[in-house]
Amino acid sequence: MGRRGVIFDHIYPATGKSNGTVMLAGPTEIDTAVRAAAKAQREWTALTADRRRDLLIDLADVVHEHLDELAKLNVADYAVPISFASNAILLERFLRHFAGYADKPNGASTPVNGSFDINLIEREPYGVVAVITPWNGALVVAGSCVAPALAAGNAVVLKPSELAPFAALRFGELCVEAGLPEGLVTVVPADAEGGDALVRHPGIGKIAFTGGGATARKVLHSAATNLTPVITELGGKSANLIFADADLDRAATLSAHQGPLMQSGQSCACASRVLVQDAVYDEFLQKFLGVVGAARIGDPTDPATTFGPVISQAAADRILAAIDAAVTHGAGELLLGGKRIGGELANGYYIEPTVFGGVDNSSDLAQLETFGPVVSVMRFGDEDEAVQIANDTPYGLNAFVQTTDLNRAHRMARRLEAGSVWINQFSDISPQGPYGGYKQSGSGRTGGVEGLREFQQVKNIRIGLT
């Protein structure tokens, strides 16, 4: 559905050319969507729990049948290389996982002091949930938020970014094809005006927002109109700690892909601060630069491509300005990259994978989220210094530790201020694990039973016995 007269021209980041048009929803269309979702939610909860479970499994089956199509739509959305675009598999996994919760016990009965009354504690849906997805992960967020919301008995109005609407729109069609009630999952591409109408709508019971801190503040302000509760999963400036005992070849590969290469650094999970112990700093840096420098840059539809463009001209300008400022103010030594890529790729929004060494952790380069293929490498001496540098940031989404010392791994995991700590591992999000941030990286969790609980509200029922 769209807002009359407002058509968004989607630009393909790899070429800078139009990739199709999308109608954007405004307040009227948002109101229609929320009302339809409320009606569908009543139909959904009128079904038996096992029927809702089976329909979610059917949806997972339909998604599985269209994984290749969804991957290609991911590429069309934001020019992520096809070699990384298969995150639709996460959507399927989340749907299968949370389908299993639909028919499981979710309440309790407890005794009451001084009484033989029956005291029931039940968990109920909010009604209609608004899910606002970022352009760099609409299908992942559809899995981590839509799946538990449906399993908990809610309906969903899903607003993808106008910068990446195609995969989300197709997912909405697949929900209908799988037999879910019409309107139970309604996809409404919208810009800031439509998004504001959605979070202000009195028919929304809860909001799940994934994106940047600046937009999150606007969402929280608008949601306050109706005191609507909000889950936020925001940005990060994640530290990746490389200890001298680590497998340096593996650590270099992991750091390159978790840093500037994966989605061209356009990920909230990007390990953009690489902290290396003094004893292996030079050796690691040589290996790390070798892996980053060997990235295959090119057409995102080519399976051999490992590095694509950033999302837009505005993003390219912002990232290049951050690089120039870091050079000008001496935040660190520019070791690799730092420029826009020309030649055959000049019309696309390609920026070289960029590495700064010897970075000052108090600099803007180290403290502000660049959201691009730019990483800072810095030294540390011992564990205490590593923890001090890693935690010295307003963010706390992820932290990474490379070590073969199990005791150190446990010590670091408990001292690092982050919602997720990955030891010798990529940020491999799974339905079984709760994911979310500390500090300015958000509140609330998706995934695991914690993620399910985010979409349930608690009711106490007490029955007096005489």
C-alpha positions as CSV (number, residue, x, y, z in Angstrom):
1,M,0.0,0.0,0.0
2,G,1.2,3.5,-0.6
3,R,0.7,7.2,0.1
4,R,-1.0,8.8,-2.8
5,G,1.4,10.8,-4.9
6,V,4.5,9.8,-3.0
7,I,6.7,7.4,-5.0
8,F,10.2,6.5,-3.9
9,D,12.7,5.9,-6.6
10,H,15.0,3.1,-5.3
11,I,18.6,3.5,-6.3
12,Y,20.8,0.4,-6.6
13,P,24.0,1.2,-4.7
14,A,26.2,-0.8,-7.0
15,T,25.4,1.3,-10.1
16,G,23.8,4.5,-8.8
17,K,20.9,3.8,-11.2
18,S,17.1,3.4,-10.5
19,N,16.2,-0.1,-9.4
20,G,12.4,0.4,-9.4
21,T,9.8,2.5,-7.6
22,V,8.0,1.9,-4.3
23,M,4.8,3.5,-3.0
24,L,5.3,4.9,0.5
25,A,2.7,4.6,3.2
26,G,1.5,7.8,5.0
27,P,-0.7,8.3,8.0
28,T,-3.9,7.2,6.2
29,E,-2.4,3.9,5.0
30,I,-0.8,3.3,8.3
31,D,-4.1,3.6,10.1
32,T,-5.7,1.2,7.6
33,A,-2.8,-1.3,8.2
34,V,-3.1,-1.2,12.0
35,R,-6.9,-1.6,11.8
36,A,-6.5,-4.6,9.5
37,A,-3.9,-6.1,11.8
38,A,-6.1,-5.7,14.8
39,K,-8.9,-7.6,13.1
40,A,-6.4,-10.3,12.0
41,Q,-5.0,-10.6,15.5
42,R,-8.5,-11.5,16.8
43,E,-8.7,-14.2,14.2
44,W,-5.2,-15.4,15.0
45,T,-5.9,-15.8,18.8
46,A,-9.2,-17.5,18.0
47,L,-7.3,-20.4,16.5
48,T,-6.1,-23.2,18.7
49,A,-2.4,-23.1,19.8
50,D,-1.5,-26.1,17.7
51,R,-3.1,-24.6,14.6
52,R,-1.1,-21.4,15.1
53,R,2.1,-23.5,15.5
54,D,1.4,-25.4,12.3
55,L,0.8,-22.2,10.3
56,L,4.1,-20.8,11.5
57,I,5.8,-24.0,10.4
58,D,4.0,-23.8,7.1
59,L,5.4,-20.2,6.7
60,A,8.9,-21.5,7.5
61,D,8.4,-24.1,4.8
62,V,7.3,-21.5,2.3
63,V,10.3,-19.3,3.1
64,H,12.6,-22.3,2.7
65,E,11.2,-22.8,-0.8
66,H,12.0,-19.2,-1.7
67,L,15.4,-18.8,-0.1
68,D,17.2,-18.1,-3.4
69,E,14.6,-15.6,-4.4
70,L,14.9,-13.8,-1.1
71,A,18.7,-13.7,-1.3
72,K,18.5,-12.1,-4.7
73,L,16.0,-9.5,-3.4
74,N,18.5,-8.8,-0.6
75,V,21.1,-8.0,-3.2
76,A,18.6,-5.8,-5.1
77,D,17.7,-4.0,-1.8
78,Y,21.2,-2.9,-0.7
79,A,23.8,-4.5,-3.0
80,V,25.1,-6.9,-0.4
81,P,27.2,-9.5,-2.2
82,I,25.2,-12.6,-3.0
83,S,27.9,-14.6,-1.1
84,F,26.6,-12.9,2.1
85,A,22.9,-12.4,1.1
86,S,21.6,-15.8,2.3
87,N,20.5,-14.4,5.6
88,A,17.0,-15.4,4.7
89,I,18.0,-18.7,6.2
90,L,17.9,-16.9,9.6
91,L,14.3,-15.9,8.9
92,E,13.5,-19.6,8.4
93,R,15.3,-20.7,11.5
94,F,13.6,-18.1,13.7
95,L,10.2,-19.1,12.4
96,R,10.8,-22.8,13.1
97,H,12.2,-22.1,16.5
98,F,9.4,-19.8,17.7
99,A,6.7,-21.9,16.2
100,G,7.6,-24.4,18.9
101,Y,6.7,-21.9,21.6
102,A,3.1,-21.4,20.3
103,D,1.8,-24.4,22.0
104,K,4.0,-24.6,25.0
105,P,3.1,-23.6,28.6
106,N,3.7,-19.9,29.2
107,G,2.0,-19.3,32.5
108,A,2.2,-20.4,36.2
109,S,0.1,-21.0,39.3
110,T,1.5,-19.9,42.6
111,P,0.3,-20.1,46.2
112,V,-0.8,-16.9,48.0
113,N,0.2,-16.0,51.5
114,G,-2.6,-16.5,54.1
115,S,-5.0,-17.9,51.5
116,F,-6.0,-21.0,49.6
117,D,-7.0,-18.9,46.6
118,I,-6.0,-19.9,43.1
119,N,-3.4,-17.5,41.8
120,L,-2.7,-17.6,38.1
121,I,0.1,-15.8,36.2
122,E,-0.6,-15.7,32.5
123,R,1.2,-14.2,29.5
124,E,-0.9,-12.5,26.8
125,P,-0.1,-10.8,23.5
126,Y,0.0,-7.0,23.2
127,G,-2.3,-7.1,20.2
128,V,-0.6,-5.3,17.3
129,V,3.1,-4.9,17.3
130,A,5.0,-2.5,15.1
131,V,8.3,-3.8,13.8
132,I,10.6,-1.2,12.2
133,T,13.5,-2.8,10.3
134,P,16.8,-1.3,9.1
135,W,17.8,-1.3,5.5
136,N,20.7,-3.7,6.1
137,G,18.8,-6.6,7.7
138,A,15.0,-6.6,7.0
139,L,14.8,-10.4,6.8
140,V,16.9,-11.0,9.9
141,V,14.8,-8.6,12.0
142,A,11.6,-10.2,10.5
143,G,12.9,-13.4,11.9
144,S,14.0,-12.1,15.3
145,C,11.0,-9.9,15.9
146,V,8.0,-11.0,13.7
147,A,8.4,-14.7,14.5
148,P,8.3,-14.4,18.3
149,A,5.6,-11.7,18.0
150,L,3.4,-14.1,16.1
151,A,4.2,-17.1,18.3
152,A,3.1,-14.9,21.3
153,G,-0.3,-14.2,19.6
154,N,0.3,-10.8,18.2
155,A,-0.3,-9.3,14.7
156,V,2.5,-7.3,13.1
157,V,2.8,-4.2,11.0
158,L,6.3,-4.4,9.5
159,K,7.8,-1.2,8.2
160,P,11.0,-1.7,6.2
161,S,13.2,1.1,5.2
162,E,12.4,2.7,1.9
163,L,16.1,2.1,1.1
164,A,15.5,-1.7,1.2
165,P,11.9,-2.6,0.7
166,F,11.9,-5.5,-1.8
167,A,12.7,-8.6,0.4
168,A,10.3,-7.4,3.1
169,L,7.5,-7.0,0.7
170,R,8.0,-10.5,-0.7
171,F,8.0,-11.8,2.8
172,G,4.6,-10.2,3.4
173,E,3.3,-12.0,0.3
174,L,4.7,-15.3,1.5
175,C,2.8,-14.9,4.8
176,V,-0.4,-14.8,2.8
177,E,0.7,-17.7,0.6
178,A,1.4,-19.8,3.7
179,G,-2.2,-19.3,4.9
180,L,-1.8,-16.8,7.7
181,P,-4.9,-14.6,8.2
182,E,-4.9,-11.6,5.8
183,G,-3.5,-8.6,7.6
184,L,-1.7,-10.6,10.3
185,V,1.6,-9.5,8.8
186,T,1.2,-6.2,6.9
187,V,4.3,-4.7,5.2
188,V,4.2,-1.0,4.8
189,P,7.3,0.7,3.3
190,A,7.4,4.2,4.6
191,D,9.7,7.1,5.2
192,A,10.0,9.2,8.3
193,E,6.4,10.5,8.1
194,G,4.9,7.1,7.8
195,G,7.2,5.7,10.5
196,D,6.2,8.5,12.9
197,A,2.5,7.8,12.2
198,L,3.1,4.1,13.0
199,V,4.8,4.7,16.4
200,R,2.2,7.3,17.4
201,H,-0.8,5.1,16.5
202,P,-3.0,4.3,19.5
203,G,-3.7,0.8,18.1
204,I,0.0,-0.2,18.5
205,G,0.6,-2.2,21.6
206,K,4.4,-2.4,21.4
207,I,7.2,-1.3,19.1
208,A,10.4,-3.1,18.1
209,F,12.9,-0.8,16.5
210,T,16.2,-1.7,15.0
211,G,18.4,1.2,13.7
212,G,20.5,4.1,14.7
213,G,20.5,6.1,17.9
214,A,19.4,9.4,16.4
215,T,16.3,7.8,14.9
216,A,15.7,5.8,18.1
217,R,15.4,9.0,20.1
218,K,12.7,10.2,17.7
219,V,10.9,6.9,17.9
220,L,11.0,7.0,21.7
221,H,9.7,10.6,21.7
222,S,6.8,9.7,19.4
223,A,6.0,6.5,21.3
224,A,5.7,8.5,24.5
225,T,2.5,10.0,23.0
226,N,0.6,6.8,24.0
227,L,3.3,5.5,26.4
228,T,3.8,2.7,24.0
229,P,6.7,0.4,25.2
230,V,9.7,0.1,22.8
231,I,12.4,-2.5,22.2
232,T,15.5,-1.0,20.7
233,E,18.5,-2.7,19.0
234,L,20.8,0.1,18.1
235,G,24.4,0.8,17.0
236,G,27.7,-0.3,18.2
237,K,31.4,0.4,18.3
238,S,32.4,-3.1,19.1
239,A,35.9,-4.0,20.3
240,N,37.7,-7.1,19.1
241,L,40.5,-8.1,21.5
242,I,43.4,-10.0,20.0
243,F,45.6,-11.6,22.7
244,A,49.1,-12.9,22.1
245,D,48.1,-16.5,22.5
246,A,45.4,-16.3,19.8
247,D,45.6,-18.2,16.5
248,L,46.7,-15.1,14.5
249,D,45.8,-16.4,11.1
250,R,42.3,-17.2,12.2
251,A,42.0,-14.0,14.2
252,A,43.1,-11.9,11.1
253,T,40.5,-13.5,8.9
254,L,37.8,-13.2,11.5
255,S,38.7,-9.6,12.2
256,A,38.7,-8.6,8.5
257,H,35.3,-10.1,7.8
258,Q,33.7,-9.0,11.1
259,G,35.2,-5.6,10.5
260,P,35.4,-3.7,7.2
261,L,34.4,-6.5,4.8
262,M,31.1,-7.9,6.0
263,Q,28.4,-5.7,4.4
264,S,31.1,-3.2,3.9
265,G,31.2,-2.5,7.6
266,Q,27.5,-1.5,7.5
267,S,26.5,-3.7,10.4
268,C,25.6,-2.9,14.0
269,A,27.8,-6.0,14.9
270,C,30.8,-4.6,13.1
271,A,34.0,-5.0,15.1
272,S,35.3,-1.6,14.2
273,R,37.9,-1.3,17.0
274,V,40.6,-4.0,16.8
275,L,42.6,-4.1,20.0
276,V,45.9,-6.0,19.7
277,Q,48.3,-7.0,22.4
278,D,51.7,-5.4,22.1
279,A,53.7,-8.6,21.7
280,V,51.9,-9.5,18.5
281,Y,50.8,-6.1,17.2
282,D,53.1,-6.0,14.2
283,E,52.6,-9.6,13.2
284,F,48.9,-9.5,13.5
285,L,48.6,-6.2,11.6
286,Q,50.6,-7.6,8.7
287,K,48.2,-10.6,8.5
288,F,45.1,-8.5,8.9
289,L,46.1,-6.0,6.2
290,G,46.8,-9.0,3.9
291,V,43.3,-10.4,4.3
292,V,41.6,-7.0,4.0
293,G,43.6,-6.1,1.0
294,A,42.7,-9.4,-0.8
295,A,39.0,-8.7,-0.7
296,R,37.3,-9.3,-4.0
297,I,35.5,-6.0,-4.8
298,G,32.9,-5.9,-7.6
299,D,29.5,-6.8,-8.8
300,P,27.3,-8.0,-5.9
301,T,25.6,-10.6,-8.0
302,D,28.9,-12.3,-8.7
303,P,29.4,-15.2,-6.2
304,A,33.1,-14.4,-6.1
305,T,32.6,-10.9,-4.8
306,T,33.2,-10.4,-1.1
307,F,33.0,-6.6,-0.8
308,G,30.3,-4.4,-2.2
309,P,29.2,-0.7,-2.0
310,V,27.7,1.3,0.8
311,I,24.0,2.1,0.7
312,S,23.8,5.6,-0.8
313,Q,25.6,8.7,-2.0
314,A,24.8,10.3,1.3
315,A,26.4,7.4,3.2
316,A,29.5,7.6,1.0
317,D,29.9,11.3,1.6
318,R,29.5,10.8,5.4
319,I,32.0,8.0,5.5
320,L,34.6,9.8,3.4
321,A,34.2,12.9,5.6
322,A,34.9,10.8,8.7
323,I,38.0,9.4,7.0
324,D,39.2,12.8,6.0
325,A,38.6,14.2,9.5
326,A,40.6,11.3,11.1
327,V,43.5,12.0,8.8
328,T,43.3,15.8,9.4
329,H,43.1,15.5,13.2
330,G,45.8,12.7,13.4
331,A,43.4,10.2,15.0
332,G,45.7,7.4,13.7
333,E,47.9,6.4,10.8
334,L,46.0,5.5,7.5
335,L,47.4,2.1,6.6
336,L,45.0,1.0,3.9
337,G,42.3,2.4,1.7
338,G,40.5,5.7,2.5
339,K,39.3,6.6,-1.0
340,R,36.3,6.1,-3.2
341,I,36.7,3.4,-5.8
342,G,36.7,4.6,-9.4
343,G,37.0,2.9,-12.8
344,E,34.2,0.5,-13.7
345,L,32.7,0.9,-10.2
346,A,32.7,4.7,-10.2
347,N,29.0,5.1,-10.6
348,G,28.3,2.9,-7.6
349,Y,28.9,3.9,-3.9
350,Y,32.1,1.9,-3.4
351,I,34.7,3.0,-0.7
352,E,37.9,1.1,-0.2
353,P,38.2,-1.1,2.9
354,T,40.0,1.3,5.2
355,V,42.3,0.6,8.1
356,F,43.8,3.1,10.6
357,G,46.6,2.0,12.9
358,G,47.7,3.4,16.3
359,V,44.3,5.0,16.8
360,D,43.6,7.2,19.9
361,N,40.5,5.6,21.6
362,S,39.3,9.1,22.6
363,S,39.1,10.2,19.0
364,D,35.9,10.5,17.0
365,L,37.2,7.8,14.7
366,A,37.2,5.4,17.7
367,Q,34.1,6.7,19.5
368,L,31.6,7.5,16.8
369,E,29.9,4.8,14.7
370,T,31.1,5.2,11.2
371,F,28.8,2.5,9.7
372,G,31.1,1.9,6.8
373,P,34.2,-0.1,5.9
374,V,36.5,1.7,8.4
375,V,38.3,0.1,11.3
376,S,40.7,1.3,14.0
377,V,43.6,-0.8,15.2
378,M,45.1,0.0,18.6
379,R,47.5,-1.5,21.1
380,F,47.1,-2.8,24.6
381,G,49.5,-4.3,27.2
382,D,47.5,-6.5,29.6
383,E,44.0,-7.6,30.3
384,D,43.2,-4.6,32.5
385,E,44.2,-2.2,29.8
386,A,42.3,-4.2,27.1
387,V,39.1,-4.1,29.2
388,Q,39.5,-0.4,30.0
389,I,39.8,0.5,26.3
390,A,37.1,-1.9,25.2
391,N,34.5,-0.5,27.7
392,D,35.4,3.1,27.1
393,T,32.6,3.8,24.6
394,P,28.9,4.7,25.0
395,Y,28.0,1.6,23.1
396,G,27.7,-2.0,24.2
397,L,26.2,-4.3,21.6
398,N,29.0,-6.8,20.9
399,A,32.5,-7.6,22.0
400,F,34.9,-10.2,20.5
401,V,37.8,-12.0,22.1
402,Q,40.5,-14.0,20.3
403,T,42.4,-16.2,22.7
404,T,43.3,-19.9,23.3
405,D,43.3,-19.5,27.0
406,L,40.0,-20.7,28.4
407,N,40.4,-19.0,31.7
408,R,41.1,-15.7,30.0
409,A,38.1,-16.2,27.8
410,H,35.8,-16.5,30.8
411,R,37.4,-13.5,32.6
412,M,37.1,-11.3,29.6
413,A,33.5,-12.3,28.8
414,R,32.4,-11.3,32.3
415,R,34.3,-8.0,32.3
416,L,33.3,-6.7,28.9
417,E,30.2,-4.4,28.9
418,A,28.3,-5.8,25.9
419,G,25.1,-7.7,25.4
420,S,26.9,-10.4,23.4
421,V,30.5,-11.6,23.7
422,W,31.9,-13.8,21.0
423,I,35.0,-15.9,21.7
424,N,37.0,-17.0,18.6
425,Q,33.7,-16.6,16.7
426,F,31.8,-14.4,14.3
427,S,28.6,-12.7,15.4
428,D,26.6,-15.8,14.5
429,I,23.1,-14.8,15.7
430,S,20.8,-17.8,16.4
431,P,17.2,-18.1,17.5
432,Q,18.3,-19.8,20.7
433,G,20.4,-16.9,22.0
434,P,19.1,-13.5,23.3
435,Y,20.6,-10.6,21.4
436,G,20.6,-7.0,22.4
437,G,22.7,-4.2,23.8
438,Y,24.1,-2.5,26.9
439,K,24.3,1.3,27.3
440,Q,23.4,3.2,24.1
441,S,23.2,0.0,22.1
442,G,19.6,-0.5,23.1
443,S,17.3,-2.2,25.5
444,G,15.3,-5.4,25.3
445,R,16.3,-8.7,23.6
446,T,15.4,-10.7,20.5
447,G,16.0,-14.4,20.4
448,G,15.7,-17.1,23.0
449,V,12.9,-17.2,25.6
450,E,13.9,-13.7,26.5
451,G,12.9,-12.6,23.0
452,L,9.5,-14.3,23.3
453,R,8.8,-12.6,26.6
454,E,9.4,-9.2,25.0
455,F,6.1,-9.7,23.0
456,Q,4.1,-10.9,25.9
457,Q,2.5,-8.9,28.8
458,V,1.8,-10.5,32.2
459,K,-1.6,-10.8,33.7
460,N,-2.3,-12.0,37.3
461,I,-5.7,-13.7,37.9
462,R,-6.8,-14.6,41.4
463,I,-9.8,-16.7,42.1
464,G,-11.1,-16.6,45.6
465,L,-12.1,-19.9,47.2
466,T,-14.6,-20.0,50.0
